[in-house]
Amino acid sequence: MAEKMREGGVMTAGEPNAGQAGTRGHKPQTHRAQQKAITQGLRRFFDSVASEPVPDEFMAILQKIDGKKDADA
């Protein structure tokens, strides 16, 4: 299969049917299974990031912003 490495490390297929016969036989179930696996992995990753505490530096910045809003009101 002709694959190319894109910026960011993502593998993409090359030209459709480039040097291959019978690529139309690609099963949709396989594609759906791959999409499901990717989706599940991304959800696990984002859930883990969302559950992390906010760093103290960010909280200090947010408190400064909130203080300025109160002073402007």
MITOR-849285 format. One line per 10 residues: their letters; for each residue x, y, z of N, C-alpha, C. Coordinates in Angstrom, 1 decimal, always signed. Example, Ala and Ser with C-alpha at 12.3 -4.5 7.8 and 13.67 -1.06 7.14 Angstrom:
AS> +13.2 -5.7 +7.8 +12.3 -4.5 +7.8 +13.2 -3.3 +7.8 | +12.8 -2.2 +7.1 +13.7 -1.1 +7.1 +12.9 +0.0 +7.9 $
% end
This chain:
MAEKMREGGV> +0.9 -1.2 +0.0 +0.0 +0.0 +0.0 +0.9 +1.2 +0.0 | +0.6 +2.2 -0.8 +1.4 +3.4 -0.9 +0.9 +4.3 +0.2 | +1.8 +4.6 +1.2 +1.4 +5.5 +2.3 +2.5 +6.6 +2.3 | +2.0 +7.7 +2.8 +2.9 +8.9 +3.0 +2.8 +9.3 +4.4 | +4.0 +9.8 +4.9 +4.0 +10.4 +6.3 +3.7 +11.9 +6.1 | +2.6 +12.4 +6.7 +2.3 +13.8 +6.7 +2.9 +14.5 +7.9 | +2.9 +15.8 +7.9 +3.3 +16.6 +9.0 +2.5 +16.2 +10.3 | +3.2 +16.0 +11.4 +2.5 +15.6 +12.6 +2.5 +14.1 +12.8 | +3.1 +13.3 +11.9 +3.3 +11.9 +12.0 +2.0 +11.1 +11.6 | +1.1 +11.7 +10.8 -0.1 +11.0 +10.4 +0.2 +10.3 +9.1 $
MTAGEPNAGQ> -0.1 +9.0 +9.1 +0.0 +8.2 +7.9 -1.2 +8.4 +7.0 | -1.0 +8.6 +5.7 -2.1 +8.8 +4.8 -1.9 +7.9 +3.6 | -3.0 +7.5 +3.0 -2.9 +6.7 +1.8 -2.4 +7.5 +0.7 | -1.6 +7.0 -0.2 -1.1 +7.7 -1.4 -2.2 +7.9 -2.4 | -1.9 +8.0 -3.6 -2.9 +8.1 -4.7 -3.8 +6.9 -4.6 | -5.1 +7.1 -4.8 -6.1 +6.0 -4.8 -5.7 +5.0 -5.9 | -5.7 +3.8 -5.6 -5.4 +2.7 -6.5 -4.0 +2.8 -7.1 | -3.1 +3.5 -6.5 -1.7 +3.7 -7.1 -1.0 +2.4 -7.0 | -0.8 +1.7 -8.1 +0.0 +0.5 -8.1 -0.6 -0.7 -7.4 | -1.9 -0.6 -7.2 -2.6 -1.7 -6.5 -3.8 -2.2 -7.3 $
AGTRGHKPQT> -4.0 -3.4 -7.3 -5.3 -3.9 -7.9 -6.2 -4.4 -6.8 | -7.4 -4.2 -6.9 -8.4 -4.8 -6.0 -8.5 -4.0 -4.7 | -8.2 -2.7 -4.7 -8.4 -1.9 -3.5 -9.8 -1.6 -3.1 | -10.7 -1.8 -4.1 -12.1 -1.6 -3.8 -12.7 -2.6 -2.9 | -12.0 -3.7 -2.6 -12.5 -4.7 -1.7 -12.2 -4.4 -0.3 | -11.8 -3.2 +0.1 -11.6 -2.8 +1.4 -12.9 -2.8 +2.2 | -12.9 -3.5 +3.3 -14.2 -3.8 +4.0 -14.5 -2.6 +4.9 | -15.8 -2.1 +4.8 -16.2 -1.0 +5.6 -16.2 -1.3 +7.1 | -16.4 -2.6 +7.5 -16.3 -3.0 +8.9 -15.0 -2.7 +9.5 | -13.9 -3.0 +8.7 -12.6 -2.7 +9.2 -12.4 -1.2 +9.5 $
HRAQQKAITQ> -12.8 -0.4 +8.5 -12.7 +1.1 +8.7 -13.5 +1.5 +9.9 | -14.7 +1.0 +10.1 -15.5 +1.4 +11.3 -14.8 +0.9 +12.6 | -14.3 -0.2 +12.6 -13.6 -0.7 +13.8 -12.4 +0.1 +14.1 | -11.7 +0.6 +13.1 -10.5 +1.5 +13.3 -11.0 +2.8 +13.8 | -12.1 +3.3 +13.3 -12.6 +4.6 +13.7 -13.1 +4.5 +15.2 | -13.7 +3.4 +15.5 -14.2 +3.2 +16.9 -13.0 +3.1 +17.9 | -11.9 +2.4 +17.5 -10.8 +2.3 +18.4 -10.1 +3.6 +18.6 | -10.0 +4.4 +17.5 -9.4 +5.8 +17.6 -10.3 +6.6 +18.5 | -11.6 +6.6 +18.3 -12.5 +7.4 +19.1 -12.4 +7.1 +20.6 | -12.4 +5.8 +20.9 -12.3 +5.4 +22.3 -10.9 +5.8 +22.9 $
GLRRFFDSVA> -9.9 +5.7 +22.2 -8.6 +6.1 +22.6 -8.5 +7.6 +22.9 | -9.1 +8.4 +22.0 -9.1 +9.9 +22.2 -10.0 +10.2 +23.4 | -11.1 +9.6 +23.6 -12.0 +9.9 +24.7 -11.2 +9.6 +26.0 | -10.5 +8.4 +26.1 -9.8 +8.1 +27.3 -8.7 +9.2 +27.6 | -8.0 +9.6 +26.5 -7.0 +10.6 +26.7 -7.5 +11.9 +27.2 | -8.6 +12.4 +26.5 -9.2 +13.7 +26.9 -9.8 +13.6 +28.3 | -10.4 +12.5 +28.6 -11.0 +12.3 +30.0 -9.9 +12.4 +31.0 | -8.7 +11.8 +30.7 -7.6 +11.9 +31.7 -7.1 +13.3 +31.9 | -7.0 +14.0 +30.8 -6.5 +15.4 +30.8 -7.5 +16.3 +31.6 | -8.8 +16.1 +31.3 -9.9 +16.9 +32.0 -9.9 +16.7 +33.5 $
SEPVPDEFMA> -9.5 +15.5 +33.9 -9.6 +15.2 +35.3 -8.3 +15.7 +36.1 | -7.3 +16.2 +35.4 -6.1 +16.7 +36.1 -6.5 +18.0 +36.7 | -5.8 +18.3 +37.9 -6.0 +19.6 +38.5 -5.5 +20.8 +37.7 | -6.1 +22.0 +37.9 -5.6 +23.2 +37.2 -4.3 +23.6 +37.9 | -3.2 +23.8 +37.1 -1.9 +24.3 +37.7 -2.1 +25.6 +38.5 | -1.3 +25.7 +39.6 -1.4 +26.9 +40.4 -1.2 +28.2 +39.6 | -0.3 +28.2 +38.7 +0.0 +29.3 +37.8 -1.2 +29.8 +37.1 | -2.0 +28.9 +36.6 -3.2 +29.2 +35.8 -4.3 +29.7 +36.8 | -4.3 +29.2 +38.0 -5.3 +29.7 +38.9 -5.0 +31.1 +39.3 | -3.7 +31.4 +39.5 -3.3 +32.8 +39.9 -3.7 +33.8 +38.7 $
ILQKIDGKKD> -3.5 +33.4 +37.5 -3.9 +34.2 +36.4 -5.4 +34.4 +36.4 | -6.2 +33.4 +36.6 -7.6 +33.5 +36.6 -8.1 +34.4 +37.7 | -7.5 +34.3 +38.9 -7.8 +35.1 +40.0 -7.5 +36.6 +39.7 | -6.4 +36.9 +39.0 -6.1 +38.2 +38.7 -7.1 +38.8 +37.7 | -7.5 +38.0 +36.8 -8.6 +38.4 +35.8 -9.9 +38.7 +36.5 | -10.3 +37.8 +37.4 -11.5 +38.0 +38.2 -11.4 +39.2 +39.0 | -10.3 +39.5 +39.6 -10.1 +40.7 +40.4 -10.2 +42.0 +39.5 | -9.7 +42.0 +38.3 -9.9 +43.1 +37.4 -11.3 +43.3 +37.0 | -12.0 +42.2 +36.8 -13.4 +42.3 +36.4 -14.2 +43.0 +37.5 | -14.0 +42.6 +38.8 -14.7 +43.1 +39.9 -14.4 +44.6 +40.1 $
ADA> -13.1 +45.0 +39.9 -12.7 +46.4 +40.0 -13.4 +47.3 +38.9 | -13.6 +46.7 +37.7 -14.2 +47.5 +36.6 -15.7 +47.6 +36.8 | -16.3 +46.8 +37.6 -17.8 +46.8 +37.7 -18.3 +47.9 +38.6 $
% end
